[in-house]
């Protein structure tokens, strides 16, 4: 087992670890989403339909998160 010490990791390392964990969870387990998630998705869909929110590519979203956490 690998032991990670978040307090010793850089932000970039933490994000990379999160991406690896999420990828593994998505490919090896049956995740169920909470009920509130559907409400959030419907709200965001409506915002896109109204033109108040534009979709963003995942690569752009990750870069925006990285920029905010520097």
Phi and psi in radians as a Rosetta constraint file:
Dihedral C 1 N 2 CA 2 C 2 CIRCULARHARMONIC -1.625 0.35
Dihedral N 2 CA 2 C 2 N 3 CIRCULARHARMONIC 2.269 0.35
Dihedral C 2 N 3 CA 3 C 3 CIRCULARHARMONIC -1.787 0.35
Dihedral N 3 CA 3 C 3 N 4 CIRCULARHARMONIC 2.132 0.35
Dihedral C 3 N 4 CA 4 C 4 CIRCULARHARMONIC -1.813 0.35
Dihedral N 4 CA 4 C 4 N 5 CIRCULARHARMONIC 2.478 0.35
Dihedral C 4 N 5 CA 5 C 5 CIRCULARHARMONIC -2.049 0.35
Dihedral N 5 CA 5 C 5 N 6 CIRCULARHARMONIC 1.657 0.35
Dihedral C 5 N 6 CA 6 C 6 CIRCULARHARMONIC -0.971 0.35
Dihedral N 6 CA 6 C 6 N 7 CIRCULARHARMONIC -0.578 0.35
Dihedral C 6 N 7 CA 7 C 7 CIRCULARHARMONIC -1.183 0.35
Dihedral N 7 CA 7 C 7 N 8 CIRCULARHARMONIC -0.300 0.35
Dihedral C 7 N 8 CA 8 C 8 CIRCULARHARMONIC -1.732 0.35
Dihedral N 8 CA 8 C 8 N 9 CIRCULARHARMONIC -0.011 0.35
Dihedral C 8 N 9 CA 9 C 9 CIRCULARHARMONIC -1.695 0.35
Dihedral N 9 CA 9 C 9 N 10 CIRCULARHARMONIC 2.573 0.35
Dihedral C 9 N 10 CA 10 C 10 CIRCULARHARMONIC -1.345 0.35
Dihedral N 10 CA 10 C 10 N 11 CIRCULARHARMONIC 2.910 0.35
Dihedral C 10 N 11 CA 11 C 11 CIRCULARHARMONIC -1.050 0.35
Dihedral N 11 CA 11 C 11 N 12 CIRCULARHARMONIC -0.731 0.35
Dihedral C 11 N 12 CA 12 C 12 CIRCULARHARMONIC -1.064 0.35
Dihedral N 12 CA 12 C 12 N 13 CIRCULARHARMONIC -0.720 0.35
Dihedral C 12 N 13 CA 13 C 13 CIRCULARHARMONIC -1.153 0.35
Dihedral N 13 CA 13 C 13 N 14 CIRCULARHARMONIC -0.672 0.35
Dihedral C 13 N 14 CA 14 C 14 CIRCULARHARMONIC -1.128 0.35
Dihedral N 14 CA 14 C 14 N 15 CIRCULARHARMONIC -0.777 0.35
Dihedral C 14 N 15 CA 15 C 15 CIRCULARHARMONIC -1.102 0.35
Dihedral N 15 CA 15 C 15 N 16 CIRCULARHARMONIC -0.714 0.35
Dihedral C 15 N 16 CA 16 C 16 CIRCULARHARMONIC -1.110 0.35
Dihedral N 16 CA 16 C 16 N 17 CIRCULARHARMONIC -0.739 0.35
Dihedral C 16 N 17 CA 17 C 17 CIRCULARHARMONIC -1.092 0.35
Dihedral N 17 CA 17 C 17 N 18 CIRCULARHARMONIC -0.735 0.35
Dihedral C 17 N 18 CA 18 C 18 CIRCULARHARMONIC -1.088 0.35
Dihedral N 18 CA 18 C 18 N 19 CIRCULARHARMONIC -0.743 0.35
Dihedral C 18 N 19 CA 19 C 19 CIRCULARHARMONIC -1.085 0.35
Dihedral N 19 CA 19 C 19 N 20 CIRCULARHARMONIC -0.743 0.35
Dihedral C 19 N 20 CA 20 C 20 CIRCULARHARMONIC -1.110 0.35
Dihedral N 20 CA 20 C 20 N 21 CIRCULARHARMONIC -0.773 0.35
Dihedral C 20 N 21 CA 21 C 21 CIRCULARHARMONIC -1.105 0.35
Dihedral N 21 CA 21 C 21 N 22 CIRCULARHARMONIC -0.789 0.35
Dihedral C 21 N 22 CA 22 C 22 CIRCULARHARMONIC -1.109 0.35
Dihedral N 22 CA 22 C 22 N 23 CIRCULARHARMONIC -0.757 0.35
Dihedral C 22 N 23 CA 23 C 23 CIRCULARHARMONIC -1.045 0.35
Dihedral N 23 CA 23 C 23 N 24 CIRCULARHARMONIC -0.751 0.35
Dihedral C 23 N 24 CA 24 C 24 CIRCULARHARMONIC -1.150 0.35
Dihedral N 24 CA 24 C 24 N 25 CIRCULARHARMONIC -0.755 0.35
Dihedral C 24 N 25 CA 25 C 25 CIRCULARHARMONIC -1.059 0.35
Dihedral N 25 CA 25 C 25 N 26 CIRCULARHARMONIC -0.735 0.35
Dihedral C 25 N 26 CA 26 C 26 CIRCULARHARMONIC -1.173 0.35
Dihedral N 26 CA 26 C 26 N 27 CIRCULARHARMONIC -0.547 0.35
Dihedral C 26 N 27 CA 27 C 27 CIRCULARHARMONIC -1.659 0.35
Dihedral N 27 CA 27 C 27 N 28 CIRCULARHARMONIC -0.247 0.35
Dihedral C 27 N 28 CA 28 C 28 CIRCULARHARMONIC -2.161 0.35
Dihedral N 28 CA 28 C 28 N 29 CIRCULARHARMONIC 0.109 0.35
Dihedral C 28 N 29 CA 29 C 29 CIRCULARHARMONIC -2.552 0.35
Dihedral N 29 CA 29 C 29 N 30 CIRCULARHARMONIC 2.872 0.35
Dihedral C 29 N 30 CA 30 C 30 CIRCULARHARMONIC -1.726 0.35
Dihedral N 30 CA 30 C 30 N 31 CIRCULARHARMONIC 1.703 0.35
Dihedral C 30 N 31 CA 31 C 31 CIRCULARHARMONIC -1.467 0.35
Dihedral N 31 CA 31 C 31 N 32 CIRCULARHARMONIC 2.433 0.35
Dihedral C 31 N 32 CA 32 C 32 CIRCULARHARMONIC -1.958 0.35
Dihedral N 32 CA 32 C 32 N 33 CIRCULARHARMONIC 2.445 0.35
Dihedral C 32 N 33 CA 33 C 33 CIRCULARHARMONIC -1.620 0.35
Dihedral N 33 CA 33 C 33 N 34 CIRCULARHARMONIC 2.569 0.35
Dihedral C 33 N 34 CA 34 C 34 CIRCULARHARMONIC -1.244 0.35
Dihedral N 34 CA 34 C 34 N 35 CIRCULARHARMONIC 2.753 0.35
Dihedral C 34 N 35 CA 35 C 35 CIRCULARHARMONIC -1.011 0.35
Dihedral N 35 CA 35 C 35 N 36 CIRCULARHARMONIC -0.644 0.35
Dihedral C 35 N 36 CA 36 C 36 CIRCULARHARMONIC -1.144 0.35
Dihedral N 36 CA 36 C 36 N 37 CIRCULARHARMONIC -0.371 0.35
Dihedral C 36 N 37 CA 37 C 37 CIRCULARHARMONIC -1.097 0.35
Dihedral N 37 CA 37 C 37 N 38 CIRCULARHARMONIC -0.692 0.35
Dihedral C 37 N 38 CA 38 C 38 CIRCULARHARMONIC -1.065 0.35
Dihedral N 38 CA 38 C 38 N 39 CIRCULARHARMONIC -0.681 0.35
Dihedral C 38 N 39 CA 39 C 39 CIRCULARHARMONIC -1.090 0.35
Dihedral N 39 CA 39 C 39 N 40 CIRCULARHARMONIC -0.769 0.35
Dihedral C 39 N 40 CA 40 C 40 CIRCULARHARMONIC -1.108 0.35
Dihedral N 40 CA 40 C 40 N 41 CIRCULARHARMONIC -0.772 0.35
Dihedral C 40 N 41 CA 41 C 41 CIRCULARHARMONIC -1.075 0.35
Dihedral N 41 CA 41 C 41 N 42 CIRCULARHARMONIC -0.725 0.35
Dihedral C 41 N 42 CA 42 C 42 CIRCULARHARMONIC -1.123 0.35
Dihedral N 42 CA 42 C 42 N 43 CIRCULARHARMONIC -0.721 0.35
Dihedral C 42 N 43 CA 43 C 43 CIRCULARHARMONIC -1.090 0.35
Dihedral N 43 CA 43 C 43 N 44 CIRCULARHARMONIC -0.782 0.35
Dihedral C 43 N 44 CA 44 C 44 CIRCULARHARMONIC -1.170 0.35
Dihedral N 44 CA 44 C 44 N 45 CIRCULARHARMONIC -0.656 0.35
Dihedral C 44 N 45 CA 45 C 45 CIRCULARHARMONIC -1.075 0.35
Dihedral N 45 CA 45 C 45 N 46 CIRCULARHARMONIC -0.768 0.35
Dihedral C 45 N 46 CA 46 C 46 CIRCULARHARMONIC -1.107 0.35
Dihedral N 46 CA 46 C 46 N 47 CIRCULARHARMONIC -0.687 0.35
Dihedral C 46 N 47 CA 47 C 47 CIRCULARHARMONIC -1.099 0.35
Dihedral N 47 CA 47 C 47 N 48 CIRCULARHARMONIC -0.693 0.35
Dihedral C 47 N 48 CA 48 C 48 CIRCULARHARMONIC -1.159 0.35
Dihedral N 48 CA 48 C 48 N 49 CIRCULARHARMONIC -0.719 0.35
Dihedral C 48 N 49 CA 49 C 49 CIRCULARHARMONIC -1.085 0.35
Dihedral N 49 CA 49 C 49 N 50 CIRCULARHARMONIC -0.649 0.35
Dihedral C 49 N 50 CA 50 C 50 CIRCULARHARMONIC -1.384 0.35
Dihedral N 50 CA 50 C 50 N 51 CIRCULARHARMONIC -0.198 0.35
Dihedral C 50 N 51 CA 51 C 51 CIRCULARHARMONIC 1.429 0.35
Dihedral N 51 CA 51 C 51 N 52 CIRCULARHARMONIC 0.227 0.35
Dihedral C 51 N 52 CA 52 C 52 CIRCULARHARMONIC -1.600 0.35
Dihedral N 52 CA 52 C 52 N 53 CIRCULARHARMONIC -0.127 0.35
Dihedral C 52 N 53 CA 53 C 53 CIRCULARHARMONIC -2.523 0.35
Dihedral N 53 CA 53 C 53 N 54 CIRCULARHARMONIC 2.312 0.35
Dihedral C 53 N 54 CA 54 C 54 CIRCULARHARMONIC -1.812 0.35
Dihedral N 54 CA 54 C 54 N 55 CIRCULARHARMONIC 2.485 0.35
Dihedral C 54 N 55 CA 55 C 55 CIRCULARHARMONIC -1.158 0.35
Dihedral N 55 CA 55 C 55 N 56 CIRCULARHARMONIC 2.702 0.35
Dihedral C 55 N 56 CA 56 C 56 CIRCULARHARMONIC -2.334 0.35
Dihedral N 56 CA 56 C 56 N 57 CIRCULARHARMONIC 2.391 0.35
Dihedral C 56 N 57 CA 57 C 57 CIRCULARHARMONIC -1.115 0.35
Dihedral N 57 CA 57 C 57 N 58 CIRCULARHARMONIC 2.556 0.35
Dihedral C 57 N 58 CA 58 C 58 CIRCULARHARMONIC -1.013 0.35
Dihedral N 58 CA 58 C 58 N 59 CIRCULARHARMONIC -0.682 0.35
Dihedral C 58 N 59 CA 59 C 59 CIRCULARHARMONIC -1.101 0.35
Dihedral N 59 CA 59 C 59 N 60 CIRCULARHARMONIC -0.655 0.35
Dihedral C 59 N 60 CA 60 C 60 CIRCULARHARMONIC -1.204 0.35
Dihedral N 60 CA 60 C 60 N 61 CIRCULARHARMONIC -0.694 0.35
Dihedral C 60 N 61 CA 61 C 61 CIRCULARHARMONIC -1.104 0.35
Dihedral N 61 CA 61 C 61 N 62 CIRCULARHARMONIC -0.760 0.35
Dihedral C 61 N 62 CA 62 C 62 CIRCULARHARMONIC -1.090 0.35
Dihedral N 62 CA 62 C 62 N 63 CIRCULARHARMONIC -0.713 0.35
Dihedral C 62 N 63 CA 63 C 63 CIRCULARHARMONIC -1.147 0.35
Dihedral N 63 CA 63 C 63 N 64 CIRCULARHARMONIC -0.698 0.35
Dihedral C 63 N 64 CA 64 C 64 CIRCULARHARMONIC -1.084 0.35
Dihedral N 64 CA 64 C 64 N 65 CIRCULARHARMONIC -0.699 0.35
Dihedral C 64 N 65 CA 65 C 65 CIRCULARHARMONIC -1.136 0.35
Dihedral N 65 CA 65 C 65 N 66 CIRCULARHARMONIC -0.766 0.35
Dihedral C 65 N 66 CA 66 C 66 CIRCULARHARMONIC -1.064 0.35
Dihedral N 66 CA 66 C 66 N 67 CIRCULARHARMONIC -0.729 0.35
Dihedral C 66 N 67 CA 67 C 67 CIRCULARHARMONIC -1.105 0.35
Dihedral N 67 CA 67 C 67 N 68 CIRCULARHARMONIC -0.687 0.35
Dihedral C 67 N 68 CA 68 C 68 CIRCULARHARMONIC -1.250 0.35
Dihedral N 68 CA 68 C 68 N 69 CIRCULARHARMONIC -0.407 0.35
Dihedral C 68 N 69 CA 69 C 69 CIRCULARHARMONIC -1.742 0.35
Dihedral N 69 CA 69 C 69 N 70 CIRCULARHARMONIC 0.095 0.35
